[in-house]
Amino acid sequence: MRTVDDQLAILMRGVDFGDDQMRHNMEMELRERLDEHHHGGQPLRVYCGSDPTAPDLHLGHTVTMRKLA
């Protein structure tokens, strides 16, 4: 299992937050959730909201799928 810092770096890489305050807030909340699940021994579960069998999926959907993997 990767460290919380490694997971955070992967999830934050390539993301546009708009401003530094938003980036800081997102990083703090994500770190808190990753820490909580890391110490509990369970992976963080998230919901993406796209149906992998839908006919309207396109290549752009792979960005979130790859990030979540």
Contacts in CASP RR format, 6 or more apart in sequence:
PFRMAT RR
TARGET T0000
AUTHOR 0000-0000-0000
METHOD contacts of the structure
MODEL  1
MRTVDDQLAILMRGVDFGDDQMRHNMEMELRERLDEHHHGGQPLRVYCGS
DPTAPDLHLGHTVTMRKLA
1 38 0 8 1.000
2 10 0 8 1.000
3 38 0 8 1.000
4 31 0 8 1.000
4 34 0 8 1.000
4 35 0 8 1.000
4 38 0 8 1.000
7 34 0 8 1.000
7 38 0 8 1.000
8 27 0 8 1.000
8 30 0 8 1.000
8 31 0 8 1.000
8 34 0 8 1.000
10 67 0 8 1.000
11 30 0 8 1.000
11 67 0 8 1.000
12 23 0 8 1.000
12 26 0 8 1.000
12 27 0 8 1.000
12 30 0 8 1.000
17 23 0 8 1.000
17 26 0 8 1.000
33 44 0 8 1.000
34 44 0 8 1.000
37 43 0 8 1.000
37 44 0 8 1.000
46 68 0 8 1.000
48 64 0 8 1.000
48 65 0 8 1.000
48 68 0 8 1.000
50 57 0 8 1.000
50 61 0 8 1.000
50 64 0 8 1.000
50 65 0 8 1.000
51 57 0 8 1.000
END
